[in-house]
Amino acid sequence: MEEKTYKLMNSAGAVNIAVGVIMIVICMAIGIILLINGGKLLAGKSKLIF
């Protein structure tokens, strides 16, 4: 019984680490995209006429 619990905890820990790494990569990519788009908006601010 204890071995089954140990294996379950081991696999759950591995999945949590994998999901955490994936989330870090995705969030960094989204952040970079937002920075680039924000820079483009600020650079083109003078071209806007209201």
PDB file with SEQRES, HELIX, SHEET and CRYST1 records, atoms N, CA, C and O in Angstrom:
SEQRES   1 A   50  MET GLU GLU LYS THR TYR LYS LEU MET ASN SER ALA GLY          
SEQRES   2 A   50  ALA VAL ASN ILE ALA VAL GLY VAL ILE MET ILE VAL ILE          
SEQRES   3 A   50  CYS MET ALA ILE GLY ILE ILE LEU LEU ILE ASN GLY GLY          
SEQRES   4 A   50  LYS LEU LEU ALA GLY LYS SER LYS LEU ILE PHE                  
HELIX    1 AA1 GLU A    2  ALA A   43  1                                  42    
HELIX    2 AA2 LYS A   45  LYS A   47  5                                   3    
CRYST1    1.000    1.000    1.000  90.00  90.00  90.00 P 1           1          
ATOM      1  N   MET A   1       0.825  -1.197   0.000  1.00  0.00           N  
ATOM      2  CA  MET A   1       0.000   0.000   0.000  1.00  0.00           C  
ATOM      3  C   MET A   1       0.865   1.254   0.000  1.00  0.00           C  
ATOM      4  O   MET A   1       0.583   2.212  -0.721  1.00  0.00           O  
ATOM      5  N   GLU A   2       1.925   1.244   0.816  1.00  0.00           N  
ATOM      6  CA  GLU A   2       2.782   2.418   0.906  1.00  0.00           C  
ATOM      7  C   GLU A   2       3.541   2.643  -0.396  1.00  0.00           C  
ATOM      8  O   GLU A   2       3.800   3.786  -0.773  1.00  0.00           O  
ATOM      9  N   GLU A   3       3.895   1.568  -1.081  1.00  0.00           N  
ATOM     10  CA  GLU A   3       4.618   1.694  -2.343  1.00  0.00           C  
ATOM     11  C   GLU A   3       3.729   2.346  -3.417  1.00  0.00           C  
ATOM     12  O   GLU A   3       4.207   3.142  -4.225  1.00  0.00           O  
ATOM     13  N   LYS A   4       2.440   2.002  -3.415  1.00  0.00           N  
ATOM     14  CA  LYS A   4       1.507   2.589  -4.373  1.00  0.00           C  
ATOM     15  C   LYS A   4       1.372   4.094  -4.122  1.00  0.00           C  
ATOM     16  O   LYS A   4       1.343   4.880  -5.069  1.00  0.00           O  
ATOM     17  N   THR A   5       1.292   4.490  -2.872  1.00  0.00           N  
ATOM     18  CA  THR A   5       1.205   5.902  -2.515  1.00  0.00           C  
ATOM     19  C   THR A   5       2.478   6.631  -2.917  1.00  0.00           C  
ATOM     20  O   THR A   5       2.413   7.751  -3.422  1.00  0.00           O  
ATOM     21  N   TYR A   6       3.626   6.018  -2.701  1.00  0.00           N  
ATOM     22  CA  TYR A   6       4.906   6.619  -3.067  1.00  0.00           C  
ATOM     23  C   TYR A   6       4.979   6.849  -4.573  1.00  0.00           C  
ATOM     24  O   TYR A   6       5.407   7.916  -5.013  1.00  0.00           O  
ATOM     25  N   LYS A   7       4.565   5.860  -5.369  1.00  0.00           N  
ATOM     26  CA  LYS A   7       4.594   5.996  -6.823  1.00  0.00           C  
ATOM     27  C   LYS A   7       3.643   7.099  -7.291  1.00  0.00           C  
ATOM     28  O   LYS A   7       3.965   7.861  -8.203  1.00  0.00           O  
ATOM     29  N   LEU A   8       2.462   7.178  -6.657  1.00  0.00           N  
ATOM     30  CA  LEU A   8       1.499   8.210  -7.015  1.00  0.00           C  
ATOM     31  C   LEU A   8       2.054   9.597  -6.714  1.00  0.00           C  
ATOM     32  O   LEU A   8       1.915  10.510  -7.528  1.00  0.00           O  
ATOM     33  N   MET A   9       2.678   9.762  -5.556  1.00  0.00           N  
ATOM     34  CA  MET A   9       3.258  11.056  -5.193  1.00  0.00           C  
ATOM     35  C   MET A   9       4.425  11.405  -6.115  1.00  0.00           C  
ATOM     36  O   MET A   9       4.608  12.570  -6.470  1.00  0.00           O  
ATOM     37  N   ASN A  10       5.199  10.421  -6.497  1.00  0.00           N  
ATOM     38  CA  ASN A  10       6.336  10.648  -7.384  1.00  0.00           C  
ATOM     39  C   ASN A  10       5.870  11.150  -8.751  1.00  0.00           C  
ATOM     40  O   ASN A  10       6.420  12.112  -9.288  1.00  0.00           O  
ATOM     41  N   SER A  11       4.856  10.492  -9.307  1.00  0.00           N  
ATOM     42  CA  SER A  11       4.362  10.915 -10.621  1.00  0.00           C  
ATOM     43  C   SER A  11       3.672  12.271 -10.539  1.00  0.00           C  
ATOM     44  O   SER A  11       3.789  13.074 -11.465  1.00  0.00           O  
ATOM     45  N   ALA A  12       2.964  12.539  -9.461  1.00  0.00           N  
ATOM     46  CA  ALA A  12       2.304  13.840  -9.305  1.00  0.00           C  
ATOM     47  C   ALA A  12       3.349  14.948  -9.194  1.00  0.00           C  
ATOM     48  O   ALA A  12       3.163  16.025  -9.760  1.00  0.00           O  
ATOM     49  N   GLY A  13       4.420  14.707  -8.487  1.00  0.00           N  
ATOM     50  CA  GLY A  13       5.490  15.693  -8.376  1.00  0.00           C  
ATOM     51  C   GLY A  13       6.150  15.967  -9.712  1.00  0.00           C  
ATOM     52  O   GLY A  13       6.448  17.118 -10.034  1.00  0.00           O  
ATOM     53  N   ALA A  14       6.381  14.924 -10.491  1.00  0.00           N  
ATOM     54  CA  ALA A  14       6.996  15.085 -11.801  1.00  0.00           C  
ATOM     55  C   ALA A  14       6.093  15.881 -12.736  1.00  0.00           C  
ATOM     56  O   ALA A  14       6.566  16.734 -13.488  1.00  0.00           O  
ATOM     57  N   VAL A  15       4.809  15.602 -12.689  1.00  0.00           N  
ATOM     58  CA  VAL A  15       3.856  16.339 -13.527  1.00  0.00           C  
ATOM     59  C   VAL A  15       3.810  17.806 -13.113  1.00  0.00           C  
ATOM     60  O   VAL A  15       3.766  18.687 -13.972  1.00  0.00           O  
ATOM     61  N   ASN A  16       3.819  18.077 -11.823  1.00  0.00           N  
ATOM     62  CA  ASN A  16       3.794  19.457 -11.343  1.00  0.00           C  
ATOM     63  C   ASN A  16       5.032  20.225 -11.799  1.00  0.00           C  
ATOM     64  O   ASN A  16       4.922  21.385 -12.196  1.00  0.00           O  
ATOM     65  N   ILE A  17       6.186  19.609 -11.751  1.00  0.00           N  
ATOM     66  CA  ILE A  17       7.413  20.264 -12.207  1.00  0.00           C  
ATOM     67  C   ILE A  17       7.339  20.534 -13.705  1.00  0.00           C  
ATOM     68  O   ILE A  17       7.704  21.620 -14.155  1.00  0.00           O  
ATOM     69  N   ALA A  18       6.877  19.568 -14.475  1.00  0.00           N  
ATOM     70  CA  ALA A  18       6.777  19.738 -15.923  1.00  0.00           C  
ATOM     71  C   ALA A  18       5.806  20.861 -16.281  1.00  0.00           C  
ATOM     72  O   ALA A  18       6.109  21.690 -17.139  1.00  0.00           O  
ATOM     73  N   VAL A  19       4.660  20.893 -15.641  1.00  0.00           N  
ATOM     74  CA  VAL A  19       3.676  21.948 -15.908  1.00  0.00           C  
ATOM     75  C   VAL A  19       4.235  23.308 -15.496  1.00  0.00           C  
ATOM     76  O   VAL A  19       4.000  24.301 -16.184  1.00  0.00           O  
ATOM     77  N   GLY A  20       4.964  23.369 -14.394  1.00  0.00           N  
ATOM     78  CA  GLY A  20       5.568  24.618 -13.960  1.00  0.00           C  
ATOM     79  C   GLY A  20       6.567  25.152 -14.972  1.00  0.00           C  
ATOM     80  O   GLY A  20       6.574  26.348 -15.260  1.00  0.00           O  
ATOM     81  N   VAL A  21       7.400  24.293 -15.510  1.00  0.00           N  
ATOM     82  CA  VAL A  21       8.380  24.716 -16.512  1.00  0.00           C  
ATOM     83  C   VAL A  21       7.674  25.204 -17.776  1.00  0.00           C  
ATOM     84  O   VAL A  21       8.062  26.221 -18.351  1.00  0.00           O  
ATOM     85  N   ILE A  22       6.647  24.489 -18.206  1.00  0.00           N  
ATOM     86  CA  ILE A  22       5.894  24.898 -19.386  1.00  0.00           C  
ATOM     87  C   ILE A  22       5.246  26.263 -19.173  1.00  0.00           C  
ATOM     88  O   ILE A  22       5.261  27.103 -20.073  1.00  0.00           O  
ATOM     89  N   MET A  23       4.679  26.489 -17.993  1.00  0.00           N  
ATOM     90  CA  MET A  23       4.038  27.769 -17.694  1.00  0.00           C  
ATOM     91  C   MET A  23       5.051  28.910 -17.674  1.00  0.00           C  
ATOM     92  O   MET A  23       4.746  30.010 -18.136  1.00  0.00           O  
ATOM     93  N   ILE A  24       6.235  28.669 -17.154  1.00  0.00           N  
ATOM     94  CA  ILE A  24       7.271  29.704 -17.140  1.00  0.00           C  
ATOM     95  C   ILE A  24       7.636  30.095 -18.563  1.00  0.00           C  
ATOM     96  O   ILE A  24       7.755  31.282 -18.866  1.00  0.00           O  
ATOM     97  N   VAL A  25       7.815  29.112 -19.441  1.00  0.00           N  
ATOM     98  CA  VAL A  25       8.186  29.387 -20.832  1.00  0.00           C  
ATOM     99  C   VAL A  25       7.072  30.155 -21.542  1.00  0.00           C  
ATOM    100  O   VAL A  25       7.345  31.117 -22.259  1.00  0.00           O  
ATOM    101  N   ILE A  26       5.836  29.741 -21.352  1.00  0.00           N  
ATOM    102  CA  ILE A  26       4.706  30.404 -22.009  1.00  0.00           C  
ATOM    103  C   ILE A  26       4.576  31.842 -21.514  1.00  0.00           C  
ATOM    104  O   ILE A  26       4.370  32.757 -22.311  1.00  0.00           O  
ATOM    105  N   CYS A  27       4.693  32.042 -20.211  1.00  0.00           N  
ATOM    106  CA  CYS A  27       4.558  33.389 -19.647  1.00  0.00           C  
ATOM    107  C   CYS A  27       5.686  34.303 -20.121  1.00  0.00           C  
ATOM    108  O   CYS A  27       5.457  35.485 -20.376  1.00  0.00           O  
ATOM    109  N   MET A  28       6.892  33.771 -20.241  1.00  0.00           N  
ATOM    110  CA  MET A  28       8.000  34.593 -20.745  1.00  0.00           C  
ATOM    111  C   MET A  28       7.756  34.983 -22.197  1.00  0.00           C  
ATOM    112  O   MET A  28       8.034  36.118 -22.584  1.00  0.00           O  
ATOM    113  N   ALA A  29       7.244  34.066 -23.001  1.00  0.00           N  
ATOM    114  CA  ALA A  29       6.964  34.369 -24.408  1.00  0.00           C  
ATOM    115  C   ALA A  29       5.878  35.439 -24.513  1.00  0.00           C  
ATOM    116  O   ALA A  29       5.998  36.363 -25.317  1.00  0.00           O  
ATOM    117  N   ILE A  30       4.833  35.322 -23.717  1.00  0.00           N  
ATOM    118  CA  ILE A  30       3.760  36.316 -23.737  1.00  0.00           C  
ATOM    119  C   ILE A  30       4.291  37.673 -23.289  1.00  0.00           C  
ATOM    120  O   ILE A  30       3.942  38.696 -23.876  1.00  0.00           O  
ATOM    121  N   GLY A  31       5.124  37.692 -22.264  1.00  0.00           N  
ATOM    122  CA  GLY A  31       5.705  38.945 -21.788  1.00  0.00           C  
ATOM    123  C   GLY A  31       6.563  39.617 -22.846  1.00  0.00           C  
ATOM    124  O   GLY A  31       6.497  40.835 -23.012  1.00  0.00           O  
ATOM    125  N   ILE A  32       7.355  38.856 -23.552  1.00  0.00           N  
ATOM    126  CA  ILE A  32       8.203  39.421 -24.618  1.00  0.00           C  
ATOM    127  C   ILE A  32       7.342  39.992 -25.733  1.00  0.00           C  
ATOM    128  O   ILE A  32       7.624  41.074 -26.248  1.00  0.00           O  
ATOM    129  N   ILE A  33       6.296  39.270 -26.105  1.00  0.00           N  
ATOM    130  CA  ILE A  33       5.397  39.762 -27.155  1.00  0.00           C  
ATOM    131  C   ILE A  33       4.734  41.067 -26.726  1.00  0.00           C  
ATOM    132  O   ILE A  33       4.619  41.995 -27.526  1.00  0.00           O  
ATOM    133  N   LEU A  34       4.298  41.143 -25.469  1.00  0.00           N  
ATOM    134  CA  LEU A  34       3.670  42.367 -24.975  1.00  0.00           C  
ATOM    135  C   LEU A  34       4.650  43.530 -24.962  1.00  0.00           C  
ATOM    136  O   LEU A  34       4.273  44.652 -25.300  1.00  0.00           O  
ATOM    137  N   LEU A  35       5.895  43.289 -24.580  1.00  0.00           N  
ATOM    138  CA  LEU A  35       6.895  44.352 -24.590  1.00  0.00           C  
ATOM    139  C   LEU A  35       7.154  44.867 -26.009  1.00  0.00           C  
ATOM    140  O   LEU A  35       7.266  46.074 -26.224  1.00  0.00           O  
ATOM    141  N   ILE A  36       7.247  43.967 -26.955  1.00  0.00           N  
ATOM    142  CA  ILE A  36       7.484  44.371 -28.345  1.00  0.00           C  
ATOM    143  C   ILE A  36       6.307  45.189 -28.869  1.00  0.00           C  
ATOM    144  O   ILE A  36       6.504  46.239 -29.480  1.00  0.00           O  
ATOM    145  N   ASN A  37       5.086  44.715 -28.632  1.00  0.00           N  
ATOM    146  CA  ASN A  37       3.914  45.442 -29.110  1.00  0.00           C  
ATOM    147  C   ASN A  37       3.783  46.800 -28.431  1.00  0.00           C  
ATOM    148  O   ASN A  37       3.414  47.779 -29.080  1.00  0.00           O  
ATOM    149  N   GLY A  38       4.077  46.876 -27.145  1.00  0.00           N  
ATOM    150  CA  GLY A  38       4.025  48.151 -26.439  1.00  0.00           C  
ATOM    151  C   GLY A  38       5.045  49.131 -26.978  1.00  0.00           C  
ATOM    152  O   GLY A  38       4.753  50.320 -27.109  1.00  0.00           O  
ATOM    153  N   GLY A  39       6.228  48.655 -27.290  1.00  0.00           N  
ATOM    154  CA  GLY A  39       7.254  49.508 -27.877  1.00  0.00           C  
ATOM    155  C   GLY A  39       6.842  50.038 -29.236  1.00  0.00           C  
ATOM    156  O   GLY A  39       7.088  51.200 -29.557  1.00  0.00           O  
ATOM    157  N   LYS A  40       6.211  49.181 -30.038  1.00  0.00           N  
ATOM    158  CA  LYS A  40       5.731  49.620 -31.346  1.00  0.00           C  
ATOM    159  C   LYS A  40       4.651  50.688 -31.203  1.00  0.00           C  
ATOM    160  O   LYS A  40       4.630  51.655 -31.964  1.00  0.00           O  
ATOM    161  N   LEU A  41       3.758  50.519 -30.233  1.00  0.00           N  
ATOM    162  CA  LEU A  41       2.718  51.504 -30.009  1.00  0.00           C  
ATOM    163  C   LEU A  41       3.299  52.844 -29.570  1.00  0.00           C  
ATOM    164  O   LEU A  41       2.867  53.896 -30.040  1.00  0.00           O  
ATOM    165  N   LEU A  42       4.271  52.805 -28.675  1.00  0.00           N  
ATOM    166  CA  LEU A  42       4.900  54.043 -28.225  1.00  0.00           C  
ATOM    167  C   LEU A  42       5.685  54.710 -29.345  1.00  0.00           C  
ATOM    168  O   LEU A  42       5.707  55.937 -29.439  1.00  0.00           O  
ATOM    169  N   ALA A  43       6.319  53.928 -30.183  1.00  0.00           N  
ATOM    170  CA  ALA A  43       7.094  54.488 -31.290  1.00  0.00           C  
ATOM    171  C   ALA A  43       6.167  55.141 -32.320  1.00  0.00           C  
ATOM    172  O   ALA A  43       6.545  56.142 -32.928  1.00  0.00           O  
ATOM    173  N   GLY A  44       4.976  54.605 -32.525  1.00  0.00           N  
ATOM    174  CA  GLY A  44       4.053  55.149 -33.512  1.00  0.00           C  
ATOM    175  C   GLY A  44       3.085  56.161 -32.933  1.00  0.00           C  
ATOM    176  O   GLY A  44       2.161  56.588 -33.625  1.00  0.00           O  
ATOM    177  N   LYS A  45       3.270  56.553 -31.689  1.00  0.00           N  
ATOM    178  CA  LYS A  45       2.367  57.476 -31.025  1.00  0.00           C  
ATOM    179  C   LYS A  45       2.303  58.822 -31.734  1.00  0.00           C  
ATOM    180  O   LYS A  45       1.234  59.430 -31.798  1.00  0.00           O  
ATOM    181  N   SER A  46       3.417  59.296 -32.264  1.00  0.00           N  
ATOM    182  CA  SER A  46       3.449  60.613 -32.907  1.00  0.00           C  
ATOM    183  C   SER A  46       2.698  60.621 -34.243  1.00  0.00           C  
ATOM    184  O   SER A  46       2.334  61.686 -34.740  1.00  0.00           O  
ATOM    185  N   LYS A  47       2.466  59.454 -34.819  1.00  0.00           N  
ATOM    186  CA  LYS A  47       1.787  59.372 -36.117  1.00  0.00           C  
ATOM    187  C   LYS A  47       0.259  59.382 -35.984  1.00  0.00           C  
ATOM    188  O   LYS A  47      -0.449  59.471 -36.987  1.00  0.00           O  
ATOM    189  N   LEU A  48      -0.246  59.290 -34.764  1.00  0.00           N  
ATOM    190  CA  LEU A  48      -1.692  59.255 -34.555  1.00  0.00           C  
ATOM    191  C   LEU A  48      -2.270  60.657 -34.587  1.00  0.00           C  
ATOM    192  O   LEU A  48      -1.722  61.586 -33.994  1.00  0.00           O  
ATOM    193  N   ILE A  49      -3.386  60.794 -35.288  1.00  0.00           N  
ATOM    194  CA  ILE A  49      -4.096  62.075 -35.343  1.00  0.00           C  
ATOM    195  C   ILE A  49      -5.539  61.816 -34.934  1.00  0.00           C  
ATOM    196  O   ILE A  49      -6.197  60.927 -35.474  1.00  0.00           O  
ATOM    197  N   PHE A  50      -6.025  62.599 -33.977  1.00  0.00           N  
ATOM    198  CA  PHE A  50      -7.414  62.446 -33.517  1.00  0.00           C  
ATOM    199  C   PHE A  50      -8.237  63.615 -33.971  1.00  0.00           C  
ATOM    200  O   PHE A  50      -9.433  63.675 -33.686  1.00  0.00           O  
TER     201      PHE A  50                                                      
END                                                                             
